[in-house]
Amino acid sequence: MLPNFSPGDHVLTFNWGLPKSGNVIVFEVKDAFYVKRVKKIKDNLIYVTGDNMKESSKIDPIDEGQITGKVIWKY
């Protein structure tokens, strides 16, 4: 998520309601947490992408149950 988020950044999340396209979310896949931007939501699947496409890891669509929360503050 460079340049907006760097390794070691802390984030505060809000977990009420579904995220919208463009929101940054934290979610879990196989015991690892990721910070990605919501690209689109289609058929109950959430497609995510990183801000830095050259370095971003590719993630399959996720479902709502994998979301920890929407990022509302970085510190």
Distance bins in CASP14 RR format, pairs under 12 A and 6 or more apart:
PFRMAT RR
TARGET T0000
AUTHOR 0000-0000-0000
RMODE 2
METHOD distances of the structure
MODEL  1
1 7 0 0 0 0 1 0 0 0 0 0 0
1 8 0 0 0 0 0 1 0 0 0 0 0
1 9 0 0 0 0 1 0 0 0 0 0 0
1 11 0 0 0 0 0 1 0 0 0 0 0
1 24 1 0 0 1 0 0 0 0 0 0 0
1 25 0 0 0 0 0 1 0 0 0 0 0
1 26 0 0 0 0 0 1 0 0 0 0 0
1 34 0 0 0 0 1 0 0 0 0 0 0
1 35 1 0 1 0 0 0 0 0 0 0 0
1 36 1 0 0 1 0 0 0 0 0 0 0
1 37 1 0 0 1 0 0 0 0 0 0 0
1 48 0 0 0 0 0 1 0 0 0 0 0
1 49 0 0 0 0 1 0 0 0 0 0 0
1 50 1 0 1 0 0 0 0 0 0 0 0
1 51 1 0 1 0 0 0 0 0 0 0 0
1 52 1 0 0 1 0 0 0 0 0 0 0
1 53 0 0 0 0 0 1 0 0 0 0 0
1 55 0 0 0 0 1 0 0 0 0 0 0
1 56 1 0 0 1 0 0 0 0 0 0 0
1 57 0 0 0 0 0 1 0 0 0 0 0
1 71 0 0 0 0 1 0 0 0 0 0 0
1 74 0 0 0 0 1 0 0 0 0 0 0
2 8 0 0 0 0 0 1 0 0 0 0 0
2 9 0 0 0 0 0 1 0 0 0 0 0
2 35 0 0 0 0 0 1 0 0 0 0 0
2 50 0 0 0 0 1 0 0 0 0 0 0
2 51 1 0 0 1 0 0 0 0 0 0 0
2 52 1 0 1 0 0 0 0 0 0 0 0
2 53 0 0 0 0 0 1 0 0 0 0 0
2 54 0 0 0 0 1 0 0 0 0 0 0
2 55 1 0 0 1 0 0 0 0 0 0 0
2 56 0 0 0 0 1 0 0 0 0 0 0
3 9 0 0 0 0 0 1 0 0 0 0 0
3 50 0 0 0 0 0 1 0 0 0 0 0
3 51 1 0 0 1 0 0 0 0 0 0 0
3 52 1 0 0 1 0 0 0 0 0 0 0
3 54 0 0 0 0 0 1 0 0 0 0 0
3 55 0 0 0 0 0 1 0 0 0 0 0
3 74 0 0 0 0 0 1 0 0 0 0 0
4 11 0 0 0 0 0 1 0 0 0 0 0
4 22 0 0 0 0 0 1 0 0 0 0 0
4 24 1 0 0 1 0 0 0 0 0 0 0
4 35 0 0 0 0 1 0 0 0 0 0 0
4 36 0 0 0 0 0 1 0 0 0 0 0
4 37 0 0 0 0 1 0 0 0 0 0 0
4 50 0 0 0 0 1 0 0 0 0 0 0
4 51 1 0 1 0 0 0 0 0 0 0 0
4 52 0 0 0 0 1 0 0 0 0 0 0
4 56 0 0 0 0 0 1 0 0 0 0 0
4 71 0 0 0 0 1 0 0 0 0 0 0
4 74 1 0 0 1 0 0 0 0 0 0 0
5 11 1 0 0 1 0 0 0 0 0 0 0
5 24 1 0 0 1 0 0 0 0 0 0 0
5 25 0 0 0 0 0 1 0 0 0 0 0
5 26 0 0 0 0 0 1 0 0 0 0 0
5 34 0 0 0 0 0 1 0 0 0 0 0
5 35 1 0 1 0 0 0 0 0 0 0 0
5 36 0 0 0 0 1 0 0 0 0 0 0
5 37 0 0 0 0 1 0 0 0 0 0 0
5 50 0 0 0 0 1 0 0 0 0 0 0
5 51 1 0 0 1 0 0 0 0 0 0 0
5 52 0 0 0 0 1 0 0 0 0 0 0
5 55 0 0 0 0 0 1 0 0 0 0 0
5 56 0 0 0 0 0 1 0 0 0 0 0
5 71 0 0 0 0 1 0 0 0 0 0 0
5 73 0 0 0 0 0 1 0 0 0 0 0
5 74 1 0 0 1 0 0 0 0 0 0 0
5 75 0 0 0 0 0 1 0 0 0 0 0
6 35 0 0 0 0 0 1 0 0 0 0 0
6 51 0 0 0 0 0 1 0 0 0 0 0
6 52 0 0 0 0 0 1 0 0 0 0 0
6 55 0 0 0 0 0 1 0 0 0 0 0
6 74 0 0 0 0 1 0 0 0 0 0 0
7 35 0 0 0 0 0 1 0 0 0 0 0
7 55 0 0 0 0 0 1 0 0 0 0 0
8 33 0 0 0 0 0 1 0 0 0 0 0
8 35 0 0 0 0 0 1 0 0 0 0 0
8 74 0 0 0 0 0 1 0 0 0 0 0
8 75 0 0 0 0 0 1 0 0 0 0 0
9 24 0 0 0 0 0 1 0 0 0 0 0
9 26 0 0 0 0 0 1 0 0 0 0 0
9 35 0 0 0 0 1 0 0 0 0 0 0
9 71 0 0 0 0 1 0 0 0 0 0 0
9 73 0 0 0 0 0 1 0 0 0 0 0
9 74 1 0 1 0 0 0 0 0 0 0 0
9 75 1 0 0 1 0 0 0 0 0 0 0
10 26 0 0 0 0 0 1 0 0 0 0 0
10 35 0 0 0 0 0 1 0 0 0 0 0
10 71 0 0 0 0 0 1 0 0 0 0 0
10 73 0 0 0 0 1 0 0 0 0 0 0
10 74 1 0 0 1 0 0 0 0 0 0 0
10 75 1 0 1 0 0 0 0 0 0 0 0
11 24 0 0 0 0 1 0 0 0 0 0 0
11 25 0 0 0 0 1 0 0 0 0 0 0
11 26 1 0 0 1 0 0 0 0 0 0 0
11 33 0 0 0 0 0 1 0 0 0 0 0
11 34 0 0 0 0 0 1 0 0 0 0 0
11 35 1 0 0 1 0 0 0 0 0 0 0
11 36 0 0 0 0 0 1 0 0 0 0 0
11 68 0 0 0 0 1 0 0 0 0 0 0
11 69 0 0 0 0 1 0 0 0 0 0 0
11 70 0 0 0 0 1 0 0 0 0 0 0
11 71 1 0 1 0 0 0 0 0 0 0 0
11 72 0 0 0 0 1 0 0 0 0 0 0
11 73 1 0 0 1 0 0 0 0 0 0 0
11 74 1 0 1 0 0 0 0 0 0 0 0
11 75 1 0 0 1 0 0 0 0 0 0 0
12 24 0 0 0 0 0 1 0 0 0 0 0
12 26 0 0 0 0 1 0 0 0 0 0 0
12 68 0 0 0 0 0 1 0 0 0 0 0
12 69 0 0 0 0 1 0 0 0 0 0 0
12 70 0 0 0 0 1 0 0 0 0 0 0
12 71 1 0 0 1 0 0 0 0 0 0 0
12 72 1 0 1 0 0 0 0 0 0 0 0
12 73 1 0 1 0 0 0 0 0 0 0 0
12 74 1 0 0 1 0 0 0 0 0 0 0
12 75 1 0 0 1 0 0 0 0 0 0 0
13 19 0 0 0 0 0 1 0 0 0 0 0
13 23 0 0 0 0 0 1 0 0 0 0 0
13 24 0 0 0 0 1 0 0 0 0 0 0
13 25 1 0 0 1 0 0 0 0 0 0 0
13 26 1 0 1 0 0 0 0 0 0 0 0
13 27 0 0 0 0 0 1 0 0 0 0 0
13 28 0 0 0 0 0 1 0 0 0 0 0
13 33 0 0 0 0 0 1 0 0 0 0 0
13 35 0 0 0 0 1 0 0 0 0 0 0
13 67 0 0 0 0 1 0 0 0 0 0 0
13 68 1 0 1 0 0 0 0 0 0 0 0
13 69 1 1 0 0 0 0 0 0 0 0 0
13 70 1 0 0 1 0 0 0 0 0 0 0
13 71 1 0 1 0 0 0 0 0 0 0 0
13 72 1 0 0 1 0 0 0 0 0 0 0
13 73 0 0 0 0 1 0 0 0 0 0 0
13 74 0 0 0 0 0 1 0 0 0 0 0
14 23 0 0 0 0 1 0 0 0 0 0 0
14 24 0 0 0 0 0 1 0 0 0 0 0
14 25 0 0 0 0 0 1 0 0 0 0 0
14 26 0 0 0 0 0 1 0 0 0 0 0
14 67 0 0 0 0 0 1 0 0 0 0 0
14 68 0 0 0 0 0 1 0 0 0 0 0
14 69 1 0 0 1 0 0 0 0 0 0 0
14 70 1 0 1 0 0 0 0 0 0 0 0
14 71 0 0 0 0 1 0 0 0 0 0 0
14 72 1 0 1 0 0 0 0 0 0 0 0
14 73 0 0 0 0 1 0 0 0 0 0 0
15 25 0 0 0 0 1 0 0 0 0 0 0
15 26 0 0 0 0 1 0 0 0 0 0 0
15 27 0 0 0 0 0 1 0 0 0 0 0
15 64 0 0 0 0 0 1 0 0 0 0 0
15 65 0 0 0 0 0 1 0 0 0 0 0
15 66 0 0 0 0 0 1 0 0 0 0 0
15 67 1 0 0 1 0 0 0 0 0 0 0
15 68 1 0 0 1 0 0 0 0 0 0 0
15 69 1 0 1 0 0 0 0 0 0 0 0
15 70 1 0 0 1 0 0 0 0 0 0 0
15 71 0 0 0 0 0 1 0 0 0 0 0
15 72 0 0 0 0 0 1 0 0 0 0 0
16 67 0 0 0 0 0 1 0 0 0 0 0
16 69 0 0 0 0 1 0 0 0 0 0 0
16 70 0 0 0 0 1 0 0 0 0 0 0
16 72 0 0 0 0 0 1 0 0 0 0 0
17 23 0 0 0 0 0 1 0 0 0 0 0
17 25 0 0 0 0 0 1 0 0 0 0 0
17 64 0 0 0 0 1 0 0 0 0 0 0
17 65 0 0 0 0 0 1 0 0 0 0 0
17 67 0 0 0 0 1 0 0 0 0 0 0
17 69 0 0 0 0 1 0 0 0 0 0 0
17 70 0 0 0 0 1 0 0 0 0 0 0
18 25 0 0 0 0 1 0 0 0 0 0 0
18 38 0 0 0 0 1 0 0 0 0 0 0
18 41 1 0 0 1 0 0 0 0 0 0 0
18 44 0 0 0 0 1 0 0 0 0 0 0
18 45 0 0 0 0 0 1 0 0 0 0 0
18 46 0 0 0 0 1 0 0 0 0 0 0
18 63 0 0 0 0 0 1 0 0 0 0 0
18 64 1 0 0 1 0 0 0 0 0 0 0
18 65 0 0 0 0 0 1 0 0 0 0 0
18 67 0 0 0 0 1 0 0 0 0 0 0
18 69 0 0 0 0 0 1 0 0 0 0 0
18 70 0 0 0 0 1 0 0 0 0 0 0
19 25 1 0 1 0 0 0 0 0 0 0 0
19 26 0 0 0 0 0 1 0 0 0 0 0
19 27 0 0 0 0 1 0 0 0 0 0 0
19 36 0 0 0 0 0 1 0 0 0 0 0
19 37 0 0 0 0 1 0 0 0 0 0 0
19 38 1 0 1 0 0 0 0 0 0 0 0
19 39 0 0 0 0 0 1 0 0 0 0 0
19 40 0 0 0 0 0 1 0 0 0 0 0
19 41 1 0 0 1 0 0 0 0 0 0 0
19 46 1 0 0 1 0 0 0 0 0 0 0
19 47 0 0 0 0 0 1 0 0 0 0 0
19 48 0 0 0 0 1 0 0 0 0 0 0
19 62 0 0 0 0 0 1 0 0 0 0 0
19 64 0 0 0 0 1 0 0 0 0 0 0
19 65 0 0 0 0 0 1 0 0 0 0 0
19 66 0 0 0 0 0 1 0 0 0 0 0
19 67 1 0 0 1 0 0 0 0 0 0 0
19 68 0 0 0 0 0 1 0 0 0 0 0
19 69 1 0 0 1 0 0 0 0 0 0 0
19 70 1 0 1 0 0 0 0 0 0 0 0
19 71 0 0 0 0 1 0 0 0 0 0 0
19 72 0 0 0 0 0 1 0 0 0 0 0
20 37 0 0 0 0 0 1 0 0 0 0 0
20 38 1 0 0 1 0 0 0 0 0 0 0
20 39 0 0 0 0 0 1 0 0 0 0 0
20 40 0 0 0 0 0 1 0 0 0 0 0
20 41 1 0 0 1 0 0 0 0 0 0 0
20 46 0 0 0 0 0 1 0 0 0 0 0
20 70 0 0 0 0 1 0 0 0 0 0 0
21 37 0 0 0 0 1 0 0 0 0 0 0
21 38 1 0 1 0 0 0 0 0 0 0 0
21 39 1 0 0 1 0 0 0 0 0 0 0
21 40 1 0 1 0 0 0 0 0 0 0 0
21 41 1 0 0 1 0 0 0 0 0 0 0
21 42 0 0 0 0 0 1 0 0 0 0 0
21 46 0 0 0 0 1 0 0 0 0 0 0
21 47 0 0 0 0 1 0 0 0 0 0 0
21 48 0 0 0 0 0 1 0 0 0 0 0
21 49 0 0 0 0 0 1 0 0 0 0 0
21 70 0 0 0 0 0 1 0 0 0 0 0
22 36 0 0 0 0 0 1 0 0 0 0 0
22 37 1 0 1 0 0 0 0 0 0 0 0
22 38 1 0 1 0 0 0 0 0 0 0 0
22 39 1 0 0 1 0 0 0 0 0 0 0
22 40 0 0 0 0 1 0 0 0 0 0 0
22 41 0 0 0 0 0 1 0 0 0 0 0
22 46 0 0 0 0 0 1 0 0 0 0 0
22 47 0 0 0 0 0 1 0 0 0 0 0
22 48 0 0 0 0 1 0 0 0 0 0 0
22 49 0 0 0 0 1 0 0 0 0 0 0
22 50 0 0 0 0 0 1 0 0 0 0 0
22 51 0 0 0 0 0 1 0 0 0 0 0
22 70 0 0 0 0 0 1 0 0 0 0 0
22 71 0 0 0 0 0 1 0 0 0 0 0
23 35 0 0 0 0 0 1 0 0 0 0 0
23 36 0 0 0 0 1 0 0 0 0 0 0
23 37 1 0 0 1 0 0 0 0 0 0 0
23 38 1 0 1 0 0 0 0 0 0 0 0
23 39 0 0 0 0 0 1 0 0 0 0 0
23 40 0 0 0 0 0 1 0 0 0 0 0
23 41 0 0 0 0 0 1 0 0 0 0 0
23 46 0 0 0 0 1 0 0 0 0 0 0
23 48 0 0 0 0 1 0 0 0 0 0 0
23 49 0 0 0 0 0 1 0 0 0 0 0
23 67 0 0 0 0 0 1 0 0 0 0 0
23 69 0 0 0 0 1 0 0 0 0 0 0
23 70 1 0 1 0 0 0 0 0 0 0 0
23 71 1 0 0 1 0 0 0 0 0 0 0
23 72 0 0 0 0 1 0 0 0 0 0 0
24 34 0 0 0 0 0 1 0 0 0 0 0
24 35 1 0 0 1 0 0 0 0 0 0 0
24 36 1 0 0 1 0 0 0 0 0 0 0
24 37 1 0 1 0 0 0 0 0 0 0 0
24 38 1 0 0 1 0 0 0 0 0 0 0
24 39 0 0 0 0 0 1 0 0 0 0 0
24 48 0 0 0 0 1 0 0 0 0 0 0
24 49 0 0 0 0 0 1 0 0 0 0 0
24 50 0 0 0 0 1 0 0 0 0 0 0
24 51 0 0 0 0 1 0 0 0 0 0 0
24 67 0 0 0 0 0 1 0 0 0 0 0
24 68 0 0 0 0 0 1 0 0 0 0 0
24 69 0 0 0 0 1 0 0 0 0 0 0
24 70 1 0 0 1 0 0 0 0 0 0 0
24 71 1 0 1 0 0 0 0 0 0 0 0
24 72 0 0 0 0 1 0 0 0 0 0 0
24 73 0 0 0 0 0 1 0 0 0 0 0
24 74 0 0 0 0 1 0 0 0 0 0 0
25 33 0 0 0 0 0 1 0 0 0 0 0
25 34 0 0 0 0 1 0 0 0 0 0 0
25 35 1 0 0 1 0 0 0 0 0 0 0
25 36 1 0 0 1 0 0 0 0 0 0 0
25 37 1 0 0 1 0 0 0 0 0 0 0
25 38 1 0 0 1 0 0 0 0 0 0 0
25 39 0 0 0 0 0 1 0 0 0 0 0
25 41 0 0 0 0 0 1 0 0 0 0 0
25 46 1 0 0 1 0 0 0 0 0 0 0
25 47 0 0 0 0 0 1 0 0 0 0 0
25 48 1 0 0 1 0 0 0 0 0 0 0
25 49 0 0 0 0 0 1 0 0 0 0 0
25 50 0 0 0 0 0 1 0 0 0 0 0
25 59 0 0 0 0 0 1 0 0 0 0 0
25 62 0 0 0 0 1 0 0 0 0 0 0
25 64 0 0 0 0 0 1 0 0 0 0 0
25 65 0 0 0 0 0 1 0 0 0 0 0
25 66 0 0 0 0 1 0 0 0 0 0 0
25 67 1 0 1 0 0 0 0 0 0 0 0
25 68 1 0 0 1 0 0 0 0 0 0 0
25 69 1 0 1 0 0 0 0 0 0 0 0
25 70 1 0 1 0 0 0 0 0 0 0 0
25 71 1 0 0 1 0 0 0 0 0 0 0
25 72 0 0 0 0 0 1 0 0 0 0 0
26 32 0 0 0 0 0 1 0 0 0 0 0
26 33 1 0 1 0 0 0 0 0 0 0 0
26 34 1 0 0 1 0 0 0 0 0 0 0
26 35 1 0 1 0 0 0 0 0 0 0 0
26 36 0 0 0 0 1 0 0 0 0 0 0
26 37 0 0 0 0 0 1 0 0 0 0 0
26 38 0 0 0 0 0 1 0 0 0 0 0
26 48 0 0 0 0 0 1 0 0 0 0 0
26 62 0 0 0 0 0 1 0 0 0 0 0
26 66 0 0 0 0 1 0 0 0 0 0 0
26 67 1 0 0 1 0 0 0 0 0 0 0
26 68 1 0 1 0 0 0 0 0 0 0 0
26 69 1 0 1 0 0 0 0 0 0 0 0
26 70 0 0 0 0 1 0 0 0 0 0 0
26 71 1 0 0 1 0 0 0 0 0 0 0
26 72 0 0 0 0 0 1 0 0 0 0 0
26 74 0 0 0 0 0 1 0 0 0 0 0
27 33 1 0 0 1 0 0 0 0 0 0 0
27 34 1 0 1 0 0 0 0 0 0 0 0
27 35 0 0 0 0 1 0 0 0 0 0 0
27 36 1 0 0 1 0 0 0 0 0 0 0
27 37 0 0 0 0 0 1 0 0 0 0 0
27 38 0 0 0 0 1 0 0 0 0 0 0
27 46 0 0 0 0 1 0 0 0 0 0 0
27 47 0 0 0 0 0 1 0 0 0 0 0
27 48 1 0 0 1 0 0 0 0 0 0 0
27 59 0 0 0 0 1 0 0 0 0 0 0
27 60 0 0 0 0 0 1 0 0 0 0 0
27 61 0 0 0 0 0 1 0 0 0 0 0
27 62 1 0 1 0 0 0 0 0 0 0 0
27 63 0 0 0 0 1 0 0 0 0 0 0
27 64 0 0 0 0 1 0 0 0 0 0 0
27 65 0 0 0 0 1 0 0 0 0 0 0
27 66 1 0 1 0 0 0 0 0 0 0 0
27 67 1 0 1 0 0 0 0 0 0 0 0
27 68 1 0 1 0 0 0 0 0 0 0 0
27 69 1 0 0 1 0 0 0 0 0 0 0
27 70 0 0 0 0 0 1 0 0 0 0 0
27 71 0 0 0 0 0 1 0 0 0 0 0
28 34 1 0 0 1 0 0 0 0 0 0 0
28 35 0 0 0 0 0 1 0 0 0 0 0
28 36 0 0 0 0 0 1 0 0 0 0 0
28 59 0 0 0 0 0 1 0 0 0 0 0
28 62 0 0 0 0 1 0 0 0 0 0 0
28 63 0 0 0 0 0 1 0 0 0 0 0
28 65 0 0 0 0 1 0 0 0 0 0 0
28 66 1 0 1 0 0 0 0 0 0 0 0
28 67 0 0 0 0 1 0 0 0 0 0 0
28 68 1 0 0 1 0 0 0 0 0 0 0
28 69 0 0 0 0 0 1 0 0 0 0 0
29 35 0 0 0 0 0 1 0 0 0 0 0
29 36 0 0 0 0 0 1 0 0 0 0 0
29 46 0 0 0 0 0 1 0 0 0 0 0
29 48 0 0 0 0 0 1 0 0 0 0 0
29 57 0 0 0 0 1 0 0 0 0 0 0
29 58 0 0 0 0 0 1 0 0 0 0 0
29 59 1 0 0 1 0 0 0 0 0 0 0
29 60 0 0 0 0 1 0 0 0 0 0 0
29 61 0 0 0 0 0 1 0 0 0 0 0
29 62 1 0 0 1 0 0 0 0 0 0 0
29 63 0 0 0 0 0 1 0 0 0 0 0
29 65 0 0 0 0 0 1 0 0 0 0 0
29 66 1 0 0 1 0 0 0 0 0 0 0
29 67 0 0 0 0 0 1 0 0 0 0 0
29 68 0 0 0 0 0 1 0 0 0 0 0
30 59 0 0 0 0 0 1 0 0 0 0 0
30 60 0 0 0 0 0 1 0 0 0 0 0
30 62 0 0 0 0 0 1 0 0 0 0 0
30 66 0 0 0 0 0 1 0 0 0 0 0
31 66 0 0 0 0 0 1 0 0 0 0 0
32 57 0 0 0 0 1 0 0 0 0 0 0
32 59 0 0 0 0 0 1 0 0 0 0 0
32 66 0 0 0 0 0 1 0 0 0 0 0
32 68 0 0 0 0 0 1 0 0 0 0 0
33 59 0 0 0 0 0 1 0 0 0 0 0
33 62 0 0 0 0 0 1 0 0 0 0 0
33 66 0 0 0 0 1 0 0 0 0 0 0
33 67 0 0 0 0 0 1 0 0 0 0 0
33 68 1 0 0 1 0 0 0 0 0 0 0
33 69 0 0 0 0 0 1 0 0 0 0 0
33 71 0 0 0 0 0 1 0 0 0 0 0
34 46 0 0 0 0 0 1 0 0 0 0 0
34 48 1 0 0 1 0 0 0 0 0 0 0
34 49 0 0 0 0 0 1 0 0 0 0 0
34 50 0 0 0 0 1 0 0 0 0 0 0
34 56 0 0 0 0 1 0 0 0 0 0 0
34 57 1 0 0 1 0 0 0 0 0 0 0
34 58 0 0 0 0 0 1 0 0 0 0 0
34 59 1 0 0 1 0 0 0 0 0 0 0
34 60 0 0 0 0 0 1 0 0 0 0 0
34 62 0 0 0 0 1 0 0 0 0 0 0
34 66 0 0 0 0 1 0 0 0 0 0 0
34 67 0 0 0 0 0 1 0 0 0 0 0
34 68 0 0 0 0 1 0 0 0 0 0 0
34 69 0 0 0 0 0 1 0 0 0 0 0
34 71 0 0 0 0 0 1 0 0 0 0 0
35 48 0 0 0 0 1 0 0 0 0 0 0
35 49 0 0 0 0 0 1 0 0 0 0 0
35 50 0 0 0 0 1 0 0 0 0 0 0
35 51 0 0 0 0 1 0 0 0 0 0 0
35 52 0 0 0 0 0 1 0 0 0 0 0
35 56 0 0 0 0 0 1 0 0 0 0 0
35 57 0 0 0 0 0 1 0 0 0 0 0
35 59 0 0 0 0 0 1 0 0 0 0 0
35 67 0 0 0 0 0 1 0 0 0 0 0
35 68 0 0 0 0 1 0 0 0 0 0 0
35 69 0 0 0 0 0 1 0 0 0 0 0
35 70 0 0 0 0 0 1 0 0 0 0 0
35 71 1 0 0 1 0 0 0 0 0 0 0
35 74 0 0 0 0 1 0 0 0 0 0 0
36 46 0 0 0 0 1 0 0 0 0 0 0
36 47 0 0 0 0 1 0 0 0 0 0 0
36 48 1 1 0 0 0 0 0 0 0 0 0
36 49 1 0 0 1 0 0 0 0 0 0 0
36 50 1 0 1 0 0 0 0 0 0 0 0
36 51 0 0 0 0 1 0 0 0 0 0 0
36 52 0 0 0 0 0 1 0 0 0 0 0
36 53 0 0 0 0 0 1 0 0 0 0 0
36 56 1 0 0 1 0 0 0 0 0 0 0
36 57 0 0 0 0 1 0 0 0 0 0 0
36 58 0 0 0 0 0 1 0 0 0 0 0
36 59 1 0 0 1 0 0 0 0 0 0 0
36 60 0 0 0 0 0 1 0 0 0 0 0
36 61 0 0 0 0 0 1 0 0 0 0 0
36 62 0 0 0 0 1 0 0 0 0 0 0
36 66 0 0 0 0 0 1 0 0 0 0 0
36 67 0 0 0 0 0 1 0 0 0 0 0
36 68 0 0 0 0 0 1 0 0 0 0 0
36 69 0 0 0 0 0 1 0 0 0 0 0
36 70 0 0 0 0 0 1 0 0 0 0 0
36 71 0 0 0 0 1 0 0 0 0 0 0
37 46 0 0 0 0 0 1 0 0 0 0 0
37 47 0 0 0 0 1 0 0 0 0 0 0
37 48 1 0 0 1 0 0 0 0 0 0 0
37 49 1 0 1 0 0 0 0 0 0 0 0
37 50 1 0 1 0 0 0 0 0 0 0 0
37 51 1 0 0 1 0 0 0 0 0 0 0
37 52 0 0 0 0 0 1 0 0 0 0 0
37 53 0 0 0 0 0 1 0 0 0 0 0
37 56 0 0 0 0 1 0 0 0 0 0 0
37 59 0 0 0 0 0 1 0 0 0 0 0
37 70 0 0 0 0 0 1 0 0 0 0 0
37 71 0 0 0 0 1 0 0 0 0 0 0
38 45 0 0 0 0 0 1 0 0 0 0 0
38 46 1 0 0 1 0 0 0 0 0 0 0
38 47 1 0 0 1 0 0 0 0 0 0 0
38 48 1 0 1 0 0 0 0 0 0 0 0
38 49 0 0 0 0 1 0 0 0 0 0 0
38 50 0 0 0 0 0 1 0 0 0 0 0
38 51 0 0 0 0 0 1 0 0 0 0 0
38 59 0 0 0 0 0 1 0 0 0 0 0
38 61 0 0 0 0 0 1 0 0 0 0 0
38 62 0 0 0 0 1 0 0 0 0 0 0
38 64 0 0 0 0 0 1 0 0 0 0 0
38 67 0 0 0 0 1 0 0 0 0 0 0
38 69 0 0 0 0 0 1 0 0 0 0 0
38 70 0 0 0 0 1 0 0 0 0 0 0
38 71 0 0 0 0 0 1 0 0 0 0 0
39 45 0 0 0 0 0 1 0 0 0 0 0
39 46 0 0 0 0 1 0 0 0 0 0 0
39 47 1 0 1 0 0 0 0 0 0 0 0
39 48 1 0 0 1 0 0 0 0 0 0 0
39 49 1 0 1 0 0 0 0 0 0 0 0
39 50 0 0 0 0 1 0 0 0 0 0 0
39 51 0 0 0 0 0 1 0 0 0 0 0
39 53 0 0 0 0 0 1 0 0 0 0 0
39 56 0 0 0 0 0 1 0 0 0 0 0
39 58 0 0 0 0 0 1 0 0 0 0 0
39 59 0 0 0 0 0 1 0 0 0 0 0
39 61 0 0 0 0 1 0 0 0 0 0 0
39 62 0 0 0 0 0 1 0 0 0 0 0
40 46 0 0 0 0 1 0 0 0 0 0 0
40 47 1 0 1 0 0 0 0 0 0 0 0
40 48 0 0 0 0 1 0 0 0 0 0 0
40 49 0 0 0 0 1 0 0 0 0 0 0
40 61 0 0 0 0 1 0 0 0 0 0 0
41 47 1 0 0 1 0 0 0 0 0 0 0
41 48 0 0 0 0 0 1 0 0 0 0 0
41 61 0 0 0 0 1 0 0 0 0 0 0
41 62 0 0 0 0 0 1 0 0 0 0 0
41 63 0 0 0 0 0 1 0 0 0 0 0
41 64 0 0 0 0 1 0 0 0 0 0 0
41 67 0 0 0 0 0 1 0 0 0 0 0
42 61 0 0 0 0 1 0 0 0 0 0 0
42 63 0 0 0 0 0 1 0 0 0 0 0
43 61 0 0 0 0 1 0 0 0 0 0 0
43 63 0 0 0 0 0 1 0 0 0 0 0
44 61 0 0 0 0 1 0 0 0 0 0 0
44 62 0 0 0 0 0 1 0 0 0 0 0
44 63 1 0 0 1 0 0 0 0 0 0 0
44 64 1 0 0 1 0 0 0 0 0 0 0
44 65 0 0 0 0 0 1 0 0 0 0 0
45 59 0 0 0 0 0 1 0 0 0 0 0
45 60 0 0 0 0 1 0 0 0 0 0 0
45 61 1 1 0 0 0 0 0 0 0 0 0
45 62 1 0 0 1 0 0 0 0 0 0 0
45 63 1 0 0 1 0 0 0 0 0 0 0
45 64 0 0 0 0 1 0 0 0 0 0 0
45 65 0 0 0 0 0 1 0 0 0 0 0
45 66 0 0 0 0 0 1 0 0 0 0 0
45 67 0 0 0 0 0 1 0 0 0 0 0
46 59 0 0 0 0 1 0 0 0 0 0 0
46 60 0 0 0 0 0 1 0 0 0 0 0
46 61 1 0 0 1 0 0 0 0 0 0 0
46 62 1 0 1 0 0 0 0 0 0 0 0
46 63 1 0 0 1 0 0 0 0 0 0 0
46 64 1 0 0 1 0 0 0 0 0 0 0
46 65 0 0 0 0 1 0 0 0 0 0 0
46 66 0 0 0 0 1 0 0 0 0 0 0
46 67 1 0 0 1 0 0 0 0 0 0 0
46 69 0 0 0 0 0 1 0 0 0 0 0
46 70 0 0 0 0 0 1 0 0 0 0 0
47 58 0 0 0 0 0 1 0 0 0 0 0
47 59 0 0 0 0 1 0 0 0 0 0 0
47 60 0 0 0 0 1 0 0 0 0 0 0
47 61 1 0 1 0 0 0 0 0 0 0 0
47 62 0 0 0 0 1 0 0 0 0 0 0
47 63 0 0 0 0 0 1 0 0 0 0 0
48 56 0 0 0 0 1 0 0 0 0 0 0
48 57 0 0 0 0 0 1 0 0 0 0 0
48 58 0 0 0 0 1 0 0 0 0 0 0
48 59 1 0 1 0 0 0 0 0 0 0 0
48 60 0 0 0 0 1 0 0 0 0 0 0
48 61 1 0 0 1 0 0 0 0 0 0 0
48 62 1 0 0 1 0 0 0 0 0 0 0
48 63 0 0 0 0 0 1 0 0 0 0 0
48 66 0 0 0 0 0 1 0 0 0 0 0
48 67 0 0 0 0 1 0 0 0 0 0 0
49 55 0 0 0 0 0 1 0 0 0 0 0
49 56 1 0 0 1 0 0 0 0 0 0 0
49 57 0 0 0 0 0 1 0 0 0 0 0
49 58 0 0 0 0 1 0 0 0 0 0 0
49 59 0 0 0 0 1 0 0 0 0 0 0
49 60 0 0 0 0 0 1 0 0 0 0 0
49 61 0 0 0 0 0 1 0 0 0 0 0
49 62 0 0 0 0 0 1 0 0 0 0 0
50 56 1 1 0 0 0 0 0 0 0 0 0
50 57 0 0 0 0 1 0 0 0 0 0 0
50 58 0 0 0 0 1 0 0 0 0 0 0
50 59 0 0 0 0 1 0 0 0 0 0 0
59 66 0 0 0 0 1 0 0 0 0 0 0
60 66 0 0 0 0 0 1 0 0 0 0 0
62 68 0 0 0 0 0 1 0 0 0 0 0
62 69 0 0 0 0 0 1 0 0 0 0 0
64 70 0 0 0 0 0 1 0 0 0 0 0
END
